[in-house]
Amino acid sequence: MKPVKSSPRKGSKIFLSYLGTGKQIGDIEGFVKFDNKIYPNSIVYLFQRSDAKPIIWCKVKPDGSYAFVGLNADVNYFTTAFDLKKQYVAVSQDNLYPK
């Protein structure tokens, strides 16, 4: 599992500055692949790295992609993908920062 693209949400900085939170919002997006081929039979969990607190999960789309949007860009995360068919072991990606 390798994050492919991370980009800030358009206008989020301005909106949050107006609210006075001062936090930046970002996204974590990626694909789940096995042997360099798309593997859509997975669930990806997002955890906060500091305390391993689960934040959210999503089922991978048919094209193998996943996305977590609206995350605090100042927090460090990690993801773990589990195979729904139980043919492969789980894979993790560590030290992710939303962008």
Backbone as XML, in Angstrom:
<?xml version="1.0"?>
<chain id="A" units="angstrom">
  <residue number="1" name="MET">
    <atom name="N" x="0.856" y="-1.149" z="0.000"/>
    <atom name="CA" x="0.000" y="0.000" z="0.000"/>
    <atom name="C" x="0.907" y="1.216" z="0.000"/>
  </residue>
  <residue number="2" name="LYS">
    <atom name="N" x="0.702" y="2.109" z="-0.960"/>
    <atom name="CA" x="1.565" y="3.265" z="-1.107"/>
    <atom name="C" x="0.726" y="4.485" z="-1.431"/>
  </residue>
  <residue number="3" name="PRO">
    <atom name="N" x="0.797" y="5.539" z="-0.602"/>
    <atom name="CA" x="0.042" y="6.737" z="-0.935"/>
    <atom name="C" x="0.495" y="7.298" z="-2.269"/>
  </residue>
  <residue number="4" name="VAL">
    <atom name="N" x="-0.443" y="7.681" z="-3.079"/>
    <atom name="CA" x="-0.121" y="8.161" z="-4.406"/>
    <atom name="C" x="-0.182" y="9.674" z="-4.477"/>
  </residue>
  <residue number="5" name="LYS">
    <atom name="N" x="-1.184" y="10.259" z="-3.885"/>
    <atom name="CA" x="-1.380" y="11.692" z="-4.006"/>
    <atom name="C" x="-1.898" y="12.254" z="-2.695"/>
  </residue>
  <residue number="6" name="SER">
    <atom name="N" x="-1.350" y="13.361" z="-2.315"/>
    <atom name="CA" x="-1.867" y="14.102" z="-1.173"/>
    <atom name="C" x="-1.949" y="15.556" z="-1.573"/>
  </residue>
  <residue number="7" name="SER">
    <atom name="N" x="-3.102" y="16.161" z="-1.402"/>
    <atom name="CA" x="-3.256" y="17.558" z="-1.790"/>
    <atom name="C" x="-4.209" y="18.257" z="-0.833"/>
  </residue>
  <residue number="8" name="PRO">
    <atom name="N" x="-3.957" y="19.553" z="-0.572"/>
    <atom name="CA" x="-4.848" y="20.288" z="0.318"/>
    <atom name="C" x="-6.208" y="20.518" z="-0.317"/>
  </residue>
  <residue number="9" name="ARG">
    <atom name="N" x="-7.212" y="20.581" z="0.498"/>
    <atom name="CA" x="-8.545" y="20.878" z="-0.006"/>
    <atom name="C" x="-8.605" y="22.352" z="-0.370"/>
  </residue>
  <residue number="10" name="LYS">
    <atom name="N" x="-9.195" y="22.663" z="-1.485"/>
    <atom name="CA" x="-9.270" y="24.040" z="-1.951"/>
    <atom name="C" x="-10.109" y="24.885" z="-1.004"/>
  </residue>
  <residue number="11" name="GLY">
    <atom name="N" x="-9.539" y="26.012" z="-0.594"/>
    <atom name="CA" x="-10.274" y="26.950" z="0.240"/>
    <atom name="C" x="-10.346" y="26.588" z="1.712"/>
  </residue>
  <residue number="12" name="SER">
    <atom name="N" x="-9.838" y="25.422" z="2.110"/>
    <atom name="CA" x="-9.988" y="25.001" z="3.494"/>
    <atom name="C" x="-9.211" y="25.902" z="4.442"/>
  </residue>
  <residue number="13" name="LYS">
    <atom name="N" x="-8.034" y="26.379" z="4.033"/>
    <atom name="CA" x="-7.216" y="27.226" z="4.876"/>
    <atom name="C" x="-7.952" y="28.526" z="5.200"/>
  </residue>
  <residue number="14" name="ILE">
    <atom name="N" x="-8.539" y="29.123" z="4.191"/>
    <atom name="CA" x="-9.251" y="30.382" z="4.363"/>
    <atom name="C" x="-10.468" y="30.183" z="5.262"/>
  </residue>
  <residue number="15" name="PHE">
    <atom name="N" x="-11.230" y="29.140" z="5.007"/>
    <atom name="CA" x="-12.439" y="28.867" z="5.784"/>
    <atom name="C" x="-12.104" y="28.633" z="7.258"/>
  </residue>
  <residue number="16" name="LEU">
    <atom name="N" x="-11.085" y="27.825" z="7.530"/>
    <atom name="CA" x="-10.738" y="27.528" z="8.909"/>
    <atom name="C" x="-10.116" y="28.728" z="9.608"/>
  </residue>
  <residue number="17" name="SER">
    <atom name="N" x="-9.374" y="29.537" z="8.871"/>
    <atom name="CA" x="-8.824" y="30.755" z="9.475"/>
    <atom name="C" x="-9.961" y="31.665" z="9.904"/>
  </residue>
  <residue number="18" name="TYR">
    <atom name="N" x="-11.000" y="31.710" z="9.108"/>
    <atom name="CA" x="-12.167" y="32.521" z="9.445"/>
    <atom name="C" x="-12.837" y="32.008" z="10.714"/>
  </residue>
  <residue number="19" name="LEU">
    <atom name="N" x="-12.879" y="30.701" z="10.879"/>
    <atom name="CA" x="-13.481" y="30.126" z="12.078"/>
    <atom name="C" x="-12.578" y="30.273" z="13.296"/>
  </residue>
  <residue number="20" name="GLY">
    <atom name="N" x="-11.292" y="30.572" z="13.047"/>
    <atom name="CA" x="-10.378" y="30.784" z="14.156"/>
    <atom name="C" x="-9.754" y="29.524" z="14.703"/>
  </residue>
  <residue number="21" name="THR">
    <atom name="N" x="-9.873" y="28.379" z="14.023"/>
    <atom name="CA" x="-9.277" y="27.158" z="14.534"/>
    <atom name="C" x="-7.781" y="27.117" z="14.278"/>
  </residue>
  <residue number="22" name="GLY">
    <atom name="N" x="-7.323" y="27.711" z="13.175"/>
    <atom name="CA" x="-5.908" y="27.710" z="12.836"/>
    <atom name="C" x="-5.394" y="26.377" z="12.344"/>
  </residue>
  <residue number="23" name="LYS">
    <atom name="N" x="-6.231" y="25.372" z="12.208"/>
    <atom name="CA" x="-5.799" y="24.048" z="11.756"/>
    <atom name="C" x="-5.933" y="23.954" z="10.252"/>
  </residue>
  <residue number="24" name="GLN">
    <atom name="N" x="-4.966" y="23.286" z="9.642"/>
    <atom name="CA" x="-5.037" y="23.041" z="8.207"/>
    <atom name="C" x="-5.656" y="21.666" z="7.979"/>
  </residue>
  <residue number="25" name="ILE">
    <atom name="N" x="-6.417" y="21.571" z="6.915"/>
    <atom name="CA" x="-7.093" y="20.328" z="6.568"/>
    <atom name="C" x="-6.430" y="19.740" z="5.331"/>
  </residue>
  <residue number="26" name="GLY">
    <atom name="N" x="-6.271" y="18.423" z="5.301"/>
    <atom name="CA" x="-5.668" y="17.757" z="4.152"/>
    <atom name="C" x="-6.294" y="16.396" z="3.919"/>
  </residue>
  <residue number="27" name="ASP">
    <atom name="N" x="-5.795" y="15.720" z="2.897"/>
    <atom name="CA" x="-6.307" y="14.409" z="2.498"/>
    <atom name="C" x="-5.168" y="13.405" z="2.446"/>
  </residue>
  <residue number="28" name="ILE">
    <atom name="N" x="-5.507" y="12.135" z="2.628"/>
    <atom name="CA" x="-4.584" y="11.027" z="2.386"/>
    <atom name="C" x="-5.280" y="10.121" z="1.381"/>
  </residue>
  <residue number="29" name="GLU">
    <atom name="N" x="-4.639" y="9.904" z="0.248"/>
    <atom name="CA" x="-5.198" y="9.070" z="-0.811"/>
    <atom name="C" x="-4.149" y="8.063" z="-1.255"/>
  </residue>
  <residue number="30" name="GLY">
    <atom name="N" x="-4.602" y="6.925" z="-1.755"/>
    <atom name="CA" x="-3.652" y="5.927" z="-2.231"/>
    <atom name="C" x="-4.343" y="4.787" z="-2.940"/>
  </residue>
  <residue number="31" name="PHE">
    <atom name="N" x="-3.562" y="3.772" z="-3.257"/>
    <atom name="CA" x="-4.044" y="2.572" z="-3.926"/>
    <atom name="C" x="-3.563" y="1.350" z="-3.171"/>
  </residue>
  <residue number="32" name="VAL">
    <atom name="N" x="-4.343" y="0.282" z="-3.221"/>
    <atom name="CA" x="-3.924" y="-0.995" z="-2.672"/>
    <atom name="C" x="-3.585" y="-1.894" z="-3.857"/>
  </residue>
  <residue number="33" name="LYS">
    <atom name="N" x="-2.342" y="-2.384" z="-3.869"/>
    <atom name="CA" x="-1.875" y="-3.236" z="-4.965"/>
    <atom name="C" x="-1.205" y="-4.474" z="-4.405"/>
  </residue>
  <residue number="34" name="PHE">
    <atom name="N" x="-1.260" y="-5.551" z="-5.171"/>
    <atom name="CA" x="-0.545" y="-6.784" z="-4.860"/>
    <atom name="C" x="0.154" y="-7.235" z="-6.134"/>
  </residue>
  <residue number="35" name="ASP">
    <atom name="N" x="1.443" y="-7.466" z="-6.063"/>
    <atom name="CA" x="2.247" y="-7.802" z="-7.252"/>
    <atom name="C" x="2.049" y="-6.770" z="-8.356"/>
  </residue>
  <residue number="36" name="ASN">
    <atom name="N" x="2.000" y="-5.505" z="-7.951"/>
    <atom name="CA" x="1.859" y="-4.374" z="-8.878"/>
    <atom name="C" x="0.545" y="-4.386" z="-9.668"/>
  </residue>
  <residue number="37" name="LYS">
    <atom name="N" x="-0.460" y="-5.075" z="-9.152"/>
    <atom name="CA" x="-1.789" y="-5.103" z="-9.761"/>
    <atom name="C" x="-2.790" y="-4.571" z="-8.743"/>
  </residue>
  <residue number="38" name="ILE">
    <atom name="N" x="-3.808" y="-3.887" z="-9.236"/>
    <atom name="CA" x="-4.861" y="-3.347" z="-8.374"/>
    <atom name="C" x="-5.513" y="-4.475" z="-7.586"/>
  </residue>
  <residue number="39" name="TYR">
    <atom name="N" x="-5.728" y="-4.235" z="-6.295"/>
    <atom name="CA" x="-6.363" y="-5.238" z="-5.443"/>
    <atom name="C" x="-7.508" y="-4.591" z="-4.671"/>
  </residue>
  <residue number="40" name="PRO">
    <atom name="N" x="-8.742" y="-4.688" z="-5.177"/>
    <atom name="CA" x="-9.874" y="-3.987" z="-4.565"/>
    <atom name="C" x="-10.527" y="-4.694" z="-3.375"/>
  </residue>
  <residue number="41" name="ASN">
    <atom name="N" x="-10.106" y="-5.898" z="-3.050"/>
    <atom name="CA" x="-10.767" y="-6.656" z="-1.980"/>
    <atom name="C" x="-10.151" y="-6.363" z="-0.625"/>
  </residue>
  <residue number="42" name="SER">
    <atom name="N" x="-10.179" y="-5.103" z="-0.213"/>
    <atom name="CA" x="-9.546" y="-4.706" z="1.041"/>
    <atom name="C" x="-10.369" y="-3.666" z="1.787"/>
  </residue>
  <residue number="43" name="ILE">
    <atom name="N" x="-10.074" y="-3.572" z="3.066"/>
    <atom name="CA" x="-10.570" y="-2.486" z="3.900"/>
    <atom name="C" x="-9.346" y="-1.780" z="4.459"/>
  </residue>
  <residue number="44" name="VAL">
    <atom name="N" x="-9.335" y="-0.450" z="4.398"/>
    <atom name="CA" x="-8.212" y="0.336" z="4.899"/>
    <atom name="C" x="-8.663" y="1.100" z="6.138"/>
  </residue>
  <residue number="45" name="TYR">
    <atom name="N" x="-7.893" y="0.966" z="7.201"/>
    <atom name="CA" x="-8.157" y="1.670" z="8.459"/>
    <atom name="C" x="-7.131" y="2.780" z="8.622"/>
  </residue>
  <residue number="46" name="LEU">
    <atom name="N" x="-7.566" y="3.919" z="9.130"/>
    <atom name="CA" x="-6.682" y="5.043" z="9.414"/>
    <atom name="C" x="-6.572" y="5.203" z="10.927"/>
  </residue>
  <residue number="47" name="PHE">
    <atom name="N" x="-5.330" y="5.286" z="11.413"/>
    <atom name="CA" x="-5.067" y="5.424" z="12.840"/>
    <atom name="C" x="-4.248" y="6.676" z="13.096"/>
  </residue>
  <residue number="48" name="GLN">
    <atom name="N" x="-4.480" y="7.304" z="14.249"/>
    <atom name="CA" x="-3.627" y="8.391" z="14.698"/>
    <atom name="C" x="-2.373" y="7.759" z="15.279"/>
  </residue>
  <residue number="49" name="ARG">
    <atom name="N" x="-1.204" y="8.179" z="14.818"/>
    <atom name="CA" x="0.037" y="7.511" z="15.188"/>
    <atom name="C" x="0.412" y="7.697" z="16.659"/>
  </residue>
  <residue number="50" name="SER">
    <atom name="N" x="0.125" y="8.819" z="17.248"/>
    <atom name="CA" x="0.564" y="9.106" z="18.619"/>
    <atom name="C" x="0.018" y="8.121" z="19.652"/>
  </residue>
  <residue number="51" name="ASP">
    <atom name="N" x="-1.210" y="7.649" z="19.459"/>
    <atom name="CA" x="-1.801" y="6.743" z="20.445"/>
    <atom name="C" x="-2.487" y="5.535" z="19.803"/>
  </residue>
  <residue number="52" name="ALA">
    <atom name="N" x="-2.261" y="5.324" z="18.504"/>
    <atom name="CA" x="-2.851" y="4.204" z="17.755"/>
    <atom name="C" x="-4.375" y="4.206" z="17.835"/>
  </residue>
  <residue number="53" name="LYS">
    <atom name="N" x="-4.941" y="5.379" z="17.967"/>
    <atom name="CA" x="-6.395" y="5.528" z="18.034"/>
    <atom name="C" x="-6.987" y="5.396" z="16.626"/>
  </residue>
  <residue number="54" name="PRO">
    <atom name="N" x="-7.939" y="4.474" z="16.422"/>
    <atom name="CA" x="-8.567" y="4.371" z="15.101"/>
    <atom name="C" x="-9.420" y="5.603" z="14.811"/>
  </residue>
  <residue number="55" name="ILE">
    <atom name="N" x="-9.277" y="6.140" z="13.610"/>
    <atom name="CA" x="-9.997" y="7.346" z="13.227"/>
    <atom name="C" x="-11.190" y="7.004" z="12.339"/>
  </residue>
  <residue number="56" name="ILE">
    <atom name="N" x="-10.926" y="6.261" z="11.256"/>
    <atom name="CA" x="-11.973" y="5.935" z="10.281"/>
    <atom name="C" x="-11.497" y="4.756" z="9.436"/>
  </residue>
  <residue number="57" name="TRP">
    <atom name="N" x="-12.434" y="4.119" z="8.752"/>
    <atom name="CA" x="-12.079" y="3.054" z="7.817"/>
    <atom name="C" x="-12.875" y="3.240" z="6.546"/>
  </residue>
  <residue number="58" name="CYS">
    <atom name="N" x="-12.400" y="2.625" z="5.470"/>
    <atom name="CA" x="-13.146" y="2.652" z="4.206"/>
    <atom name="C" x="-12.860" y="1.383" z="3.417"/>
  </residue>
  <residue number="59" name="LYS">
    <atom name="N" x="-13.836" y="0.990" z="2.629"/>
    <atom name="CA" x="-13.646" y="-0.136" z="1.708"/>
    <atom name="C" x="-13.007" y="0.415" z="0.442"/>
  </residue>
  <residue number="60" name="VAL">
    <atom name="N" x="-12.031" y="-0.309" z="-0.061"/>
    <atom name="CA" x="-11.325" y="0.122" z="-1.265"/>
    <atom name="C" x="-12.279" y="0.079" z="-2.451"/>
  </residue>
  <residue number="61" name="LYS">
    <atom name="N" x="-12.206" y="1.089" z="-3.309"/>
    <atom name="CA" x="-13.058" y="1.165" z="-4.497"/>
    <atom name="C" x="-12.635" y="0.106" z="-5.510"/>
  </residue>
  <residue number="62" name="PRO">
    <atom name="N" x="-13.487" y="-0.201" z="-6.493"/>
    <atom name="CA" x="-13.150" y="-1.218" z="-7.496"/>
    <atom name="C" x="-11.859" y="-0.934" z="-8.265"/>
  </residue>
  <residue number="63" name="ASP">
    <atom name="N" x="-11.455" y="0.340" z="-8.347"/>
    <atom name="CA" x="-10.204" y="0.660" z="-9.037"/>
    <atom name="C" x="-8.989" y="0.558" z="-8.112"/>
  </residue>
  <residue number="64" name="GLY">
    <atom name="N" x="-9.192" y="0.105" z="-6.864"/>
    <atom name="CA" x="-8.099" y="-0.083" z="-5.913"/>
    <atom name="C" x="-7.754" y="1.141" z="-5.093"/>
  </residue>
  <residue number="65" name="SER">
    <atom name="N" x="-8.471" y="2.235" z="-5.284"/>
    <atom name="CA" x="-8.136" y="3.475" z="-4.587"/>
    <atom name="C" x="-8.892" y="3.614" z="-3.270"/>
  </residue>
  <residue number="66" name="TYR">
    <atom name="N" x="-8.322" y="4.432" z="-2.399"/>
    <atom name="CA" x="-8.976" y="4.806" z="-1.154"/>
    <atom name="C" x="-8.635" y="6.260" z="-0.871"/>
  </residue>
  <residue number="67" name="ALA">
    <atom name="N" x="-9.432" y="6.921" z="-0.049"/>
    <atom name="CA" x="-9.176" y="8.321" z="0.294"/>
    <atom name="C" x="-9.767" y="8.636" z="1.666"/>
  </residue>
  <residue number="68" name="PHE">
    <atom name="N" x="-9.009" y="9.380" z="2.439"/>
    <atom name="CA" x="-9.477" y="9.931" z="3.703"/>
    <atom name="C" x="-9.364" y="11.442" z="3.568"/>
  </residue>
  <residue number="69" name="VAL">
    <atom name="N" x="-10.473" y="12.144" z="3.642"/>
    <atom name="CA" x="-10.478" y="13.589" z="3.413"/>
    <atom name="C" x="-10.840" y="14.333" z="4.694"/>
  </residue>
  <residue number="70" name="GLY">
    <atom name="N" x="-10.418" y="15.593" z="4.754"/>
    <atom name="CA" x="-10.762" y="16.444" z="5.881"/>
    <atom name="C" x="-9.990" y="16.143" z="7.152"/>
  </residue>
  <residue number="71" name="LEU">
    <atom name="N" x="-8.728" y="15.730" z="7.028"/>
    <atom name="CA" x="-7.916" y="15.374" z="8.180"/>
    <atom name="C" x="-7.079" y="16.561" z="8.649"/>
  </residue>
  <residue number="72" name="ASN">
    <atom name="N" x="-6.766" y="16.585" z="9.920"/>
    <atom name="CA" x="-5.887" y="17.604" z="10.480"/>
    <atom name="C" x="-4.475" y="17.370" z="9.932"/>
  </residue>
  <residue number="73" name="ALA">
    <atom name="N" x="-3.920" y="18.357" z="9.235"/>
    <atom name="CA" x="-2.616" y="18.214" z="8.590"/>
    <atom name="C" x="-1.465" y="18.223" z="9.588"/>
  </residue>
  <residue number="74" name="ASP">
    <atom name="N" x="-1.719" y="18.584" z="10.845"/>
    <atom name="CA" x="-0.661" y="18.622" z="11.848"/>
    <atom name="C" x="-0.498" y="17.288" z="12.578"/>
  </residue>
  <residue number="75" name="VAL">
    <atom name="N" x="-1.339" y="16.332" z="12.291"/>
    <atom name="CA" x="-1.326" y="15.048" z="12.992"/>
    <atom name="C" x="-0.691" y="13.982" z="12.104"/>
  </residue>
  <residue number="76" name="ASN">
    <atom name="N" x="0.100" y="13.109" z="12.726"/>
    <atom name="CA" x="0.756" y="12.003" z="12.035"/>
    <atom name="C" x="-0.173" y="10.778" z="12.083"/>
  </residue>
  <residue number="77" name="TYR">
    <atom name="N" x="-0.343" y="10.101" z="10.954"/>
    <atom name="CA" x="-1.251" y="8.954" z="10.851"/>
    <atom name="C" x="-0.520" y="7.735" z="10.311"/>
  </residue>
  <residue number="78" name="PHE">
    <atom name="N" x="-1.146" y="6.567" z="10.444"/>
    <atom name="CA" x="-0.721" y="5.377" z="9.706"/>
    <atom name="C" x="-1.962" y="4.626" z="9.252"/>
  </residue>
  <residue number="79" name="THR">
    <atom name="N" x="-1.811" y="3.865" z="8.169"/>
    <atom name="CA" x="-2.923" y="3.080" z="7.634"/>
    <atom name="C" x="-2.567" y="1.601" z="7.664"/>
  </residue>
  <residue number="80" name="THR">
    <atom name="N" x="-3.597" y="0.791" z="7.752"/>
    <atom name="CA" x="-3.445" y="-0.661" z="7.654"/>
    <atom name="C" x="-4.558" y="-1.179" z="6.758"/>
  </residue>
  <residue number="81" name="ALA">
    <atom name="N" x="-4.170" y="-1.991" z="5.771"/>
    <atom name="CA" x="-5.147" y="-2.580" z="4.843"/>
    <atom name="C" x="-5.274" y="-4.074" z="5.121"/>
  </residue>
  <residue number="82" name="PHE">
    <atom name="N" x="-6.508" y="-4.539" z="5.208"/>
    <atom name="CA" x="-6.794" y="-5.947" z="5.457"/>
    <atom name="C" x="-7.473" y="-6.551" z="4.231"/>
  </residue>
  <residue number="83" name="ASP">
    <atom name="N" x="-7.084" y="-7.753" z="3.892"/>
    <atom name="CA" x="-7.650" y="-8.483" z="2.763"/>
    <atom name="C" x="-8.967" y="-9.116" z="3.182"/>
  </residue>
  <residue number="84" name="LEU">
    <atom name="N" x="-10.060" y="-8.773" z="2.484"/>
    <atom name="CA" x="-11.373" y="-9.331" z="2.816"/>
    <atom name="C" x="-11.471" y="-10.824" z="2.512"/>
  </residue>
  <residue number="85" name="LYS">
    <atom name="N" x="-10.704" y="-11.295" z="1.537"/>
    <atom name="CA" x="-10.720" y="-12.720" z="1.193"/>
    <atom name="C" x="-9.811" y="-13.550" z="2.100"/>
  </residue>
  <residue number="86" name="LYS">
    <atom name="N" x="-9.046" y="-12.856" z="2.955"/>
    <atom name="CA" x="-8.134" y="-13.508" z="3.908"/>
    <atom name="C" x="-7.091" y="-14.382" z="3.225"/>
  </residue>
  <residue number="87" name="GLN">
    <atom name="N" x="-6.636" y="-13.956" z="2.050"/>
    <atom name="CA" x="-5.584" y="-14.677" z="1.338"/>
    <atom name="C" x="-4.200" y="-14.123" z="1.656"/>
  </residue>
  <residue number="88" name="TYR">
    <atom name="N" x="-4.126" y="-12.837" z="2.044"/>
    <atom name="CA" x="-2.853" y="-12.176" z="2.269"/>
    <atom name="C" x="-2.840" y="-11.531" z="3.649"/>
  </residue>
  <residue number="89" name="VAL">
    <atom name="N" x="-1.650" y="-11.305" z="4.175"/>
    <atom name="CA" x="-1.519" y="-10.638" z="5.465"/>
    <atom name="C" x="-1.776" y="-9.141" z="5.294"/>
  </residue>
  <residue number="90" name="ALA">
    <atom name="N" x="-2.074" y="-8.481" z="6.393"/>
    <atom name="CA" x="-2.322" y="-7.041" z="6.361"/>
    <atom name="C" x="-1.027" y="-6.288" z="6.035"/>
  </residue>
  <residue number="91" name="VAL">
    <atom name="N" x="-1.183" y="-5.128" z="5.412"/>
    <atom name="CA" x="-0.042" y="-4.264" z="5.116"/>
    <atom name="C" x="-0.288" y="-2.888" z="5.730"/>
  </residue>
  <residue number="92" name="SER">
    <atom name="N" x="0.798" y="-2.218" z="6.121"/>
    <atom name="CA" x="0.692" y="-0.908" z="6.755"/>
    <atom name="C" x="1.570" y="0.113" z="6.060"/>
  </residue>
  <residue number="93" name="GLN">
    <atom name="N" x="1.160" y="1.360" z="6.183"/>
    <atom name="CA" x="1.945" y="2.500" z="5.701"/>
    <atom name="C" x="2.037" y="3.453" z="6.875"/>
  </residue>
  <residue number="94" name="ASP">
    <atom name="N" x="3.268" y="3.838" z="7.251"/>
    <atom name="CA" x="3.487" y="4.625" z="8.454"/>
    <atom name="C" x="3.951" y="6.045" z="8.125"/>
  </residue>
  <residue number="95" name="ASN">
    <atom name="N" x="3.852" y="6.935" z="9.117"/>
    <atom name="CA" x="4.302" y="8.326" z="9.011"/>
    <atom name="C" x="3.626" y="9.094" z="7.879"/>
  </residue>
  <residue number="96" name="LEU">
    <atom name="N" x="2.315" y="9.079" z="7.861"/>
    <atom name="CA" x="1.552" y="9.790" z="6.843"/>
    <atom name="C" x="1.059" y="11.125" z="7.395"/>
  </residue>
  <residue number="97" name="TYR">
    <atom name="N" x="1.291" y="12.175" z="6.628"/>
    <atom name="CA" x="0.772" y="13.499" z="6.951"/>
    <atom name="C" x="-0.143" y="13.936" z="5.830"/>
  </residue>
  <residue number="98" name="PRO">
    <atom name="N" x="-1.369" y="14.319" z="6.115"/>
    <atom name="CA" x="-2.272" y="14.810" z="5.064"/>
    <atom name="C" x="-1.716" y="16.067" z="4.408"/>
  </residue>
  <residue number="99" name="LYS">
    <atom name="N" x="-1.934" y="16.160" z="3.115"/>
    <atom name="CA" x="-1.511" y="17.349" z="2.366"/>
    <atom name="C" x="-2.626" y="17.837" z="1.505"/>
  </residue>
</chain>
